[in-house]
Amino acid sequence: MCGILGIIGEDDVVSDLYEGLIAIQHRGQDAAGIMTYDEVFHLRKGLGLVADVFDPEALESLPGNAGIAHVRYPTVGLGGEEDAQPFFVTSPHAISMAHNGNVTNFLELREQFAAQGKGIASQCDVEVILRVFEQAFAAADPALVAVDRVAEAVAAVFREVKGSYSVVALLADTGLVAFRDPFGIKPCIMGRRKTSGKDAVAVASESVALDLLGFGNVRDLAPGEMLLVDLDRNEHFRQIAPANGHPCIFEYVYFARPDSFIDKVSVYKTRLRLGESLAAEHQRSGLPVPDVVIPVPDSARTAATTLARALGVNYREGLVKNRYIGRTFIMPGQKARQASVKRKLNSIRVEFEGKHVLIVDDSIVRGTTSRKIVQMARDAGARIVGFASYSPPLQHPCVYGIDMQTTDEFVARNRSNAEICKFIGADYLLYGTIDDLETAAGAGNTDIAHFCTACFTGHYPTGDVTAHCLGSIAEERRGSRLAISEGR
């Protein structure tokens, strides 16, 4: 899961790109990059947080009224500097590109390009999208108008590149391009901002980036849809492939900021509804009513408030987060995650001591973080420690851009509720249900017929995820993690 941003306007866009990346920093902490265009490309990218990669001198080196930007959370490769986005080619056409998602046939496409003598220079899957796009754009009839040539290139990507991806690109002498794969698994949202001339246009992974930059009149790109904003800021929309929308439901569980809308669904309201449904599940289960509900900050706060209210008990902030520590889920490597939990959270003893506490989190993946939090509650003097996840058990690899791609990632895999409870050390364990999760998200937009729930159900909507595909992706990811742990 990464974050993308693209802007075209009247004036230099680098300051807006920087501020927009800060707004979506939660989507990737491994690397950041910005490329701008003013008759030539200007690129700066590197490892680390946005504020670490871009100092005032770096920002001043990025002139131009059009640009794209990216924050990276690696799911393919080692996550080295060579994998930071955006990527670009200069011949026969100058094109720069960044994406959010995961190409499931990346290894196959990489081999195809190698056989053609066009080796891929990185482990980053956006490079194969860029190569497919560039080849099709170059092969298109030069007599075609620009939007038709771009449409042919996007159609080629949809035919050849499998998986999930939302893409933003700059084409020299053409404009800003964005497109979303036909399943619409990854979000892509566009908005407009008034200028003295034609509106400035932006596209982003989350609406919050557009909100903070003053871009209104927001709408989501449809699955299979393309947008070209030419250098005169004329907008050209094309539906390239039939839409078969399956937006990722984990966006609403964890990844997206609560102040974002994705596919017209409020992330905040979805989590409120999830807290209410979890309270109903708690009551049906016959579990004892706790003295207090305590969320794991930050994503679980919203659901915990409605859960506590529905149960008629106190809501308390018993865990304090160090805001200078990143999100543990998206850290590269299990050792980094485990070490970070100790630095990330501290308990407020008076909220635990002698009490029956119900700790609420958005999900349980590996179980190691949950176990440390339960122990933290016991060390603070809690009498009874219950643990609740407002999403159902995670059991299946995600091949679409979330870093849980092997079956050994999941504590819930082939374990009963009682066994998971014992592993994390809680007195009891409560999960939300998949039906409640889909209902909570779907209530925000009844036009969404399906969500991607693959990590919960094992149903992969693209229809091309075979056992061989899962095995290849898992093998690649295990190799990358081993290399990271060994410092290679």
C-alpha positions in Angstrom: 0.0 0.0 0.0 1.5 3.3 -1.1 0.4 6.8 -1.7 0.3 8.7 -5.0 -0.3 12.3 -5.9 -0.4 14.3 -9.1 -1.0 18.0 -9.7 -1.2 20.2 -12.8 -1.9 23.9 -12.4 -0.8 27.4 -13.2 2.2 27.9 -10.9 4.9 25.7 -9.5 3.3 22.6 -7.8 6.2 21.3 -5.7 5.0 22.9 -2.4 1.6 21.4 -2.9 3.1 18.0 -3.7 5.2 18.2 -0.6 2.2 19.1 1.7 0.1 16.5 0.0 2.7 13.8 0.6 2.8 14.8 4.3 -1.0 14.2 4.4 -0.7 10.7 3.1 2.6 9.8 4.8 0.7 7.1 6.7 0.5 5.1 3.5 4.2 4.6 3.2 7.3 5.4 5.3 10.0 3.6 3.4 10.7 6.1 0.6 9.4 9.3 -1.0 9.8 11.0 -4.3 8.7 14.0 -6.4 9.1 14.6 -10.1 8.0 17.9 -11.7 7.9 19.1 -15.3 8.7 22.4 -17.0 9.8 21.3 -20.5 12.2 18.9 -18.8 11.8 16.5 -15.9 13.2 17.3 -12.4 13.4 14.4 -9.9 14.3 14.0 -6.3 13.6 10.8 -4.3 15.2 8.8 -1.5 14.7 6.5 1.5 12.9 7.8 4.5 10.0 10.0 5.5 8.9 13.0 3.3 10.5 15.5 5.6 13.8 13.6 5.6 14.0 13.3 1.8 13.0 16.9 1.0 14.8 19.9 2.5 14.3 23.5 1.2 17.2 23.1 -1.3 15.6 19.9 -2.7 12.2 21.6 -3.1 13.8 24.5 -4.9 15.3 22.1 -7.4 11.9 21.0 -8.6 10.3 23.7 -10.7 7.3 23.2 -12.9 3.5 23.5 -13.0 2.9 19.8 -13.3 4.2 17.0 -11.1 3.7 13.6 -9.5 4.7 12.3 -6.1 4.8 9.1 -4.1 5.3 7.6 -0.7 6.4 4.0 -0.7 5.5 1.0 1.4 7.4 -2.0 -0.2 5.6 -5.2 -1.1 8.0 -6.2 -3.9 11.8 -6.2 -3.7 14.2 -5.1 -1.0 12.9 -1.6 -0.6 16.2 -0.1 -1.5 16.7 3.4 -2.9 16.7 2.0 -6.5 13.0 1.0 -5.9 11.8 4.5 -4.8 9.3 6.1 -7.1 8.6 7.9 -9.5 10.3 6.0 -12.3 10.9 7.5 -15.8 12.0 6.8 -19.3 13.2 9.4 -21.8 13.3 7.6 -25.1 11.5 7.5 -27.4 9.1 9.4 -25.2 9.7 11.1 -21.8 7.3 9.5 -19.3 7.4 9.4 -15.5 5.1 7.2 -13.5 4.2 6.2 -9.9 1.6 3.7 -8.6 -0.2 2.3 -5.6 -0.8 -1.5 -5.7 0.9 -4.7 -6.6 1.5 -6.4 -10.0 0.8 -10.1 -9.5 2.6 -11.1 -12.8 5.6 -8.9 -12.2 8.1 -11.8 -12.3 6.6 -13.0 -15.6 6.7 -9.6 -17.2 10.2 -9.0 -15.9 11.4 -12.2 -17.6 9.6 -11.2 -20.8 11.4 -7.9 -20.9 14.7 -9.6 -20.1 14.2 -11.9 -23.1 13.7 -8.9 -25.3 17.0 -7.4 -24.1 15.2 -4.8 -22.1 16.1 -5.8 -18.5 14.2 -4.2 -15.6 16.6 -2.1 -13.5 14.9 -2.5 -10.2 12.7 -4.8 -8.1 9.8 -2.2 -8.2 6.7 -3.4 -10.1 5.8 0.1 -11.4 8.7 -0.3 -13.8 6.9 -3.0 -15.7 3.7 -0.9 -15.9 5.8 2.0 -17.2 7.5 -0.2 -19.8 4.2 -1.7 -21.1 2.6 1.8 -21.2 5.6 3.3 -23.0 5.8 0.6 -25.7 2.1 0.8 -26.5 2.2 4.6 -26.6 5.2 4.5 -28.9 3.5 1.9 -31.2 0.2 3.9 -31.4 -0.5 5.8 -34.7 1.3 9.2 -34.3 -1.6 10.7 -36.3 -3.9 10.1 -33.4 -4.8 12.9 -31.0 -3.0 12.6 -27.7 -5.9 11.3 -25.7 -6.4 8.4 -28.1 -2.7 7.5 -28.0 -2.8 7.6 -24.2 -6.0 5.5 -24.2 -4.3 2.8 -26.4 -1.4 2.7 -23.9 -3.7 2.4 -20.9 -5.7 -0.4 -22.7 -2.4 -2.3 -23.2 -1.6 -2.0 -19.5 -5.1 -3.4 -18.7 -4.5 -6.3 -21.1 -1.0 -7.2 -20.0 -0.5 -6.2 -16.3 -2.4 -8.2 -13.7 -3.1 -7.4 -10.1 -4.2 -4.1 -8.6 -2.9 -0.6 -9.4 -3.8 3.0 -9.4 -1.3 5.0 -11.5 -0.4 8.6 -12.0 2.0 9.6 -14.8 3.5 12.7 -16.5 4.0 12.7 -20.2 6.3 15.4 -21.6 4.5 17.7 -24.0 1.2 15.9 -23.2 0.1 16.3 -19.6 -0.9 14.5 -16.4 -2.4 11.0 -16.7 -4.2 8.9 -14.1 -5.9 5.5 -14.4 -7.3 2.8 -12.1 -7.3 -0.9 -12.9 -10.6 -2.5 -14.0 -11.3 -3.9 -10.5 -10.7 -0.6 -8.8 -9.0 -2.3 -5.8 -6.8 0.7 -5.1 -8.3 4.2 -4.7 -7.7 7.1 -7.1 -9.5 10.4 -6.4 -9.4 13.6 -8.4 -10.4 17.2 -7.5 -10.2 20.7 -8.9 -9.1 24.1 -7.5 -9.9 27.5 -8.9 -7.1 29.6 -10.4 -7.0 32.7 -12.4 -7.4 30.6 -15.6 -8.6 27.0 -15.9 -8.9 24.9 -12.8 -5.8 23.2 -11.4 -6.4 19.4 -11.2 -5.1 16.9 -8.7 -5.4 13.2 -8.2 -4.5 11.3 -5.0 -4.8 8.1 -3.1 -7.0 9.7 -0.5 -9.4 12.7 -0.5 -7.7 14.1 2.6 -4.7 15.2 0.5 -7.1 17.1 -1.8 -9.0 18.6 1.1 -5.9 20.0 2.7 -4.7 21.5 -0.6 -8.0 23.2 -1.3 -9.1 20.9 -4.2 -12.9 20.5 -4.2 -15.4 19.1 -6.7 -14.0 15.7 -5.9 -14.8 12.4 -7.6 -13.3 9.0 -7.7 -12.0 7.6 -10.9 -14.1 4.6 -11.8 -12.5 1.2 -12.1 -11.1 0.9 -15.6 -11.2 4.6 -16.2 -8.5 7.0 -17.4 -8.0 10.7 -17.0 -5.8 12.9 -19.1 -5.3 16.5 -18.2 -3.5 18.2 -21.0 -1.0 21.0 -20.7 -3.9 23.5 -21.2 -5.7 21.8 -18.3 -8.5 20.4 -20.5 -9.8 17.2 -18.9 -10.3 14.0 -20.9 -12.0 11.0 -19.3 -12.2 7.6 -21.0 -13.7 4.4 -19.7 -11.1 2.0 -21.1 -12.3 -1.3 -19.7 -15.6 -2.4 -18.2 -15.8 -1.6 -14.5 -15.8 -4.5 -12.1 -15.4 -2.6 -8.9 -14.0 -4.3 -5.8 -12.5 -1.6 -3.6 -10.2 -2.8 -0.9 -12.1 -3.1 2.3 -8.9 -3.0 4.4 -8.7 0.7 3.5 -11.7 1.3 5.8 -10.3 -1.0 8.5 -6.8 0.4 8.8 -5.0 2.1 6.0 -7.0 5.3 5.2 -7.2 8.3 7.5 -10.5 8.7 9.2 -11.1 12.1 7.5 -10.9 10.5 4.1 -13.6 9.5 1.7 -12.9 6.6 -0.7 -15.4 5.7 -3.4 -17.8 8.1 -1.6 -17.6 6.2 1.6 -16.6 8.0 4.8 -13.8 6.1 6.5 -14.8 7.7 9.8 -18.5 6.7 9.6 -17.6 3.2 8.5 -15.5 2.8 11.7 -18.3 4.2 13.8 -20.7 1.6 12.4 -18.1 -1.1 13.0 -18.0 -0.2 16.7 -21.7 -0.5 16.9 -21.7 -3.9 15.2 -18.9 -5.1 17.4 -21.0 -4.1 20.5 -23.9 -6.2 19.2 -21.5 -9.1 18.6 -20.2 -8.7 22.2 -23.8 -8.8 23.5 -24.6 -11.9 21.5 -21.6 -13.7 22.7 -22.6 -13.4 26.4 -19.2 -12.0 27.4 -19.0 -10.1 30.7 -19.4 -6.3 30.4 -16.0 -4.6 30.9 -15.4 -1.7 33.2 -13.7 0.3 30.5 -13.1 0.2 26.7 -9.5 1.3 25.7 -8.5 1.7 22.0 -5.1 0.9 20.4 -4.3 4.3 18.9 -4.9 5.6 16.4 -7.1 3.7 13.9 -9.2 1.9 16.6 -10.4 5.1 18.4 -13.4 5.7 16.3 -14.9 2.3 16.6 -14.0 2.1 20.3 -16.2 5.2 21.1 -19.4 3.7 19.7 -18.6 0.3 21.1 -18.2 1.8 24.6 -21.4 3.8 24.2 -23.4 0.8 23.0 -22.2 -1.3 26.0 -22.9 1.5 28.4 -19.3 1.7 29.8 -16.6 4.2 30.0 -14.3 5.0 27.0 -10.7 5.8 28.1 -7.4 6.7 26.4 -5.4 4.2 28.4 -2.6 3.8 25.8 -0.5 6.8 24.8 1.2 6.8 21.4 4.6 8.2 20.7 3.9 10.2 17.5 7.5 10.1 16.4 7.3 6.4 15.8 5.7 5.2 12.6 2.9 2.7 12.0 4.3 -0.7 13.0 2.2 -2.6 10.4 4.0 -1.0 7.5 7.5 -1.2 8.8 9.9 -3.3 6.7 10.5 -6.4 8.6 9.2 -8.2 11.7 12.2 -7.3 13.9 11.5 -3.6 13.2 7.8 -4.0 14.1 8.6 -5.8 17.4 11.2 -3.3 18.5 8.9 -0.5 17.6 6.0 -1.6 19.7 8.0 -1.0 22.9 8.8 2.5 21.8 5.5 3.3 20.3 3.0 2.7 23.2 2.9 3.4 26.9 0.1 2.7 29.3 -1.7 5.1 31.7 -1.7 2.9 34.8 -4.7 4.5 36.5 -6.9 3.4 33.6 -5.9 -0.3 34.0 -5.2 -0.9 37.6 -7.8 -3.3 39.2 -10.1 -3.0 36.2 -11.7 -5.3 33.6 -10.5 -3.7 30.4 -11.6 -4.4 26.8 -8.8 -3.4 24.4 -10.0 -2.6 20.9 -7.8 -2.8 17.8 -8.6 -2.6 14.0 -7.2 -6.1 13.3 -4.9 -8.8 14.4 -2.4 -9.9 11.8 0.7 -11.6 13.2 -0.5 -11.4 16.8 2.9 -10.3 18.2 1.8 -6.6 18.7 -1.5 -7.7 20.3 0.4 -10.0 22.7 2.7 -7.1 23.8 -0.3 -4.8 24.3 -2.1 -7.4 26.4 1.0 -7.9 28.5 1.3 -4.1 28.9 -2.2 -4.0 30.3 -1.4 -6.8 32.8 1.8 -5.0 33.8 -0.3 -1.9 34.5 -2.5 -3.9 36.9 -5.5 -4.9 34.8 -7.7 -7.5 36.6 -9.2 -8.9 33.3 -8.0 -8.2 29.8 -10.3 -8.7 26.9 -9.2 -8.1 23.3 -11.5 -7.1 20.4 -10.8 -6.7 16.7 -13.5 -4.8 14.8 -12.5 -6.7 11.6 -12.8 -10.5 11.2 -9.8 -12.9 11.4 -7.1 -12.3 8.7 -6.2 -15.6 7.2 -5.2 -15.3 3.5 -2.3 -13.6 1.7 -3.0 -10.3 0.0 -1.5 -10.1 -3.4 -2.8 -6.6 -4.2 -0.5 -4.4 -2.3 -0.7 -5.1 1.5 2.4 -6.6 3.0 0.9 -9.8 4.2 1.7 -12.1 1.3 2.6 -15.4 2.9 0.4 -17.8 4.9 2.7 -17.8 7.9 1.8 -14.1 8.4 -1.4 -14.8 10.2 -2.0 -15.9 13.7 -5.6 -16.8 12.8 -4.5 -19.2 10.1 -5.6 -22.7 11.2 -6.1 -21.6 14.8 -9.4 -21.5 16.7 -10.5 -18.4 18.6 -9.4 -20.0 21.8 -6.0 -20.8 20.4 -5.5 -17.2 19.2 -6.7 -15.9 22.6 -4.1 -18.0 24.3 -1.4 -16.9 21.9 -2.0 -13.2 22.6 -2.5 -13.9 26.3 -6.0 -12.3 26.7 -8.7 -13.6 29.0 -11.1 -13.6 26.0 -11.1 -12.5 22.4 -13.8 -11.0 20.2 -13.8 -10.6 16.4 -16.1 -8.6 14.1 -17.7 -10.6 11.3 -17.2 -10.3 7.6 -20.9 -9.6 7.1 -20.8 -6.7 9.5 -17.6 -5.3 7.9 -19.1 -5.3 4.4 -22.4 -3.9 5.7 -20.6 -1.1 7.6 -18.6 0.0 4.5 -21.4 -0.6 2.0 -23.8 1.6 3.9 -21.7 4.6 2.8 -22.3 3.9 -0.9 -25.0 1.4 -1.9 -23.7 1.5 -5.5 -20.7 -0.6 -4.5 -21.8 -4.2 -5.2 -18.6 -5.9 -4.0 -15.5 -5.2 -2.0 -12.2 -7.0 -2.2 -12.2 -9.1 1.0 -9.5 -11.5 -0.1 -7.4 -11.2 3.0 -10.4 -12.3 5.1 -12.2 -14.7 2.7 -9.6 -16.0 0.3 -11.7 -14.8 -2.7 -9.4 -13.0 -5.1 -11.7 -10.8 -7.4 -9.3 -10.6 -10.3 -9.8 -14.3 -11.0 -6.2 -15.0 -12.0 -4.6 -15.7 -8.6 -3.6 -19.3 -8.8 -1.8 -21.5 -6.2 1.4 -21.0 -8.4 0.9 -17.3 -8.3 0.6 -17.3 -4.5 3.6 -19.5 -4.2 5.8 -17.3 -6.4 4.8 -14.1 -4.6 5.4 -15.7 -1.2 8.8 -17.0 -2.2 9.9 -13.6 -3.5 8.7 -11.9 -0.4 10.4 -14.3 1.9 13.6 -13.9 0.0 13.3 -10.1 0.2 12.7 -10.2 4.0 15.7 -12.5 4.5 17.9 -10.1 2.6 16.6 -7.2 4.6 17.2 -9.0 7.9 20.7 -9.9 6.8 21.4 -6.3 5.8 21.8 -7.1 2.1 
